[in-house]
Amino acid sequence: MKKATILFSTILAFLFMACEGPQGPPGFDGLDGRDGRDGVDGQDGINILGKVIDIEGTFDAGNDYSIFYEFPQSIEVFETDVVLVYLLWDQTEDGNGDPVDIWRLMPQTRIIDQGLLQYNYDYTFFDVSIFLEADFDLATLLPGDTDNQVFRIAVLPAEAAQSGKLDFSNIHSVMGRLGVTEKDVQKVILK
């Protein structure tokens, strides 16, 4: 009896598999995406609107040894953006004898005859304040430490600062991420 039941079940299974009827109506479209929701397609890539500005100014007792730079309306800075400031530390020459700027990310501390001198900064999304801090009287500084100092301000949108590994200490890496070349850098001399 067992053999007859197995034989009958096998023949019945083959009959159902061999039967084809008319094609049914199409089903509903499925949902796209990992989480099962269909979204609106956006544009490819990220819209990064970073800016790089060079400012030149002099520290003295009249400005309390600080340089203040207010972002113009042409530069939009958001609270989530990252603002980095670099000090033009020195210049050297490349193999062709052309000048090459050496930039250092601030804050920067120097050990000089009078003691420790630090170039530091703070910022809001309206402005940047660059200032000197020291463990001695700033009035004793030489003009080489205070006069006509050049700073490079880089405004990085949050997307650029958070995406991937970026060496913030390397101004060329930061400018590359922003798509800014040396000729794009705006120059400002503060009085």
C-alpha positions, 0 to 999 in steps of 0.5 A: 500500500505504501508503494501505491501511495508513493507512486500515486503522489509522484504521478499527481505531482508531475501532472500539476507541474506539467499543467500550464494555464493562461498567464495571470495579470501582472503583479504590482511594482515592488519597492526599491531601496534597502529599507523597502521604501521608494525615494525620489532620485537626486542629483549625483554627487555633493554640492560643496561650496568651500572658500579659501581667503588670504588675509594680511594684517598687523598685530599691535596694542591698538588692536589688542594684538588681534586681527578680526575678519568678518565674512563678506556676504559673498561667503556663506558660512553655516554653523556646521561648517568647519573654519581652519586658519593657517599661518604663512610660516615661511617660504622656500624655493622649488627646483625651478627657483619659484617661491613655495609657501609653507603653511602651518595649521593654527594654533602655532606656538613659538619659543622666542627669547621672551618666552612662549608665543602662540598664534591662535584663533576662534570663529563663528559663522560670521567672523574669524578672530586671530590673536596672540597669546603669550606668557610675557608682555606682547609689546616686547615682540619684534616686527617680524612676529607682528607686522604684515602677517599672512593667514589663510582661512579655509571654510569647509562645508560639513559634508567636505569635513566629514567625508573620508579621511582629510589631512587638515594640517595640509592646506593643499589637501584641504584645497584639493577637497574643495576644488580650489586652486591658488589662483582662486584664493581671494586676497584681503589686506586689513588696515 
